[in-house]
Amino acid sequence: MATGQLCSRTTQALFYNYKQLPIQRVIDFDFLCGRETPSVAGIINPGSEGFQKFFFGQEEIAIPVHAAIEAACAAHPTADIFINFTSFRSAAASSMAALKQPTIKVVAIIAEGVPESDTKHLIAYARANNKVCVVVSIQAGAFKIGDTAGTIDNIIQCKLYRPGSVGYVSKSGGMSNEMYNTVARVTDGIYEGIAIGGDVFPASTLFDHILRFNNIPQVIYTNYACGFCLFG
C-alpha cells in the first residue's frame, strides 16, 4: 500500500470506457477548483480513436481517445491514475492491464461485484507492486474520480472545492456523499475522501487508508464509516 497522498492539483487520469457525463463532471470540478489544466488526460475506448469535446469552464477542449491501455499510457506518461468505468464482468482484466503499466499508481474500479478470485489477484498484484486500488476518491480542491460527490451544487455545499482537514474513508460511495455534507457542517471540511467498496475482498482496506492519512500533515482528524456506524 502506498503512503501519503494519492493525488494533487496537478494529477491527471486516464478514463477507461467512454462516459460523457462523469468525465464532464470531473472537468467541471477541475474548473471550480481553479486548476490550470483538466485532470482528464485521455480516454481509452477499445476499438476507437480520435477526440471527444468537453467544456473547461466556457472553453471547449478536445481530449484524445485511445484504442488501447498501452497506447494511452505511452501517450500520457504523467497520468498516474486509471479510472475504470467498465462493468464488473470486464473490470478485472482491464484493471490488471492498467496495474501492469509502470506509469499507473492508482486504479479506481467503479464496478462492484467483481468475481472474488479476480479481486484476490488484483489485490496481490497491487500490494506486491506498491500500487493502490479504490472505488471512488476525492481530494478537496484538487482531484476527483467520476461522479464522486455528485453535482457542482453539492460540491459547493460540501466545501469540496477547497481542502479541509478531515480524512474520511468508507465502504460506501453513496454514504460518502452524505458524510461529506455532514462533515462540512461541523468542521472545516474534507481533505480527502475514499470509498473502498462493499465487496467481501476490497482491493484496499479501511485500515490501509487510515494509516496513509497519518502520513499526510494536512489531515488532522480521521473518520471512517462502516455500515451505519461512524467512528472518529
Secondary structure as GFF3:
##gff-version 3
##sequence-region A 1 232
A	DSSP	beta_strand	12	16	.	.	.	ID=ss1
A	DSSP	alpha_helix	20	33	.	.	.	ID=ss2
A	DSSP	beta_strand	40	44	.	.	.	ID=ss3
A	DSSP	beta_strand	50	56	.	.	.	ID=ss4
A	DSSP	beta_strand	59	66	.	.	.	ID=ss5
A	DSSP	alpha_helix	69	75	.	.	.	ID=ss6
A	DSSP	beta_strand	79	84	.	.	.	ID=ss7
A	DSSP	alpha_helix	91	99	.	.	.	ID=ss8
A	DSSP	beta_strand	106	109	.	.	.	ID=ss9
A	DSSP	alpha_helix	116	128	.	.	.	ID=ss10
A	DSSP	beta_strand	132	134	.	.	.	ID=ss11
A	DSSP	beta_strand	136	139	.	.	.	ID=ss12
A	DSSP	beta_strand	143	144	.	.	.	ID=ss13
A	DSSP	alpha_helix	152	157	.	.	.	ID=ss14
A	DSSP	beta_strand	166	170	.	.	.	ID=ss15
A	DSSP	alpha_helix	173	186	.	.	.	ID=ss16
A	DSSP	beta_strand	190	195	.	.	.	ID=ss17
A	DSSP	alpha_helix	206	213	.	.	.	ID=ss18
A	DSSP	beta_strand	221	226	.	.	.	ID=ss19
A	DSSP	beta_strand	229	231	.	.	.	ID=ss20
###
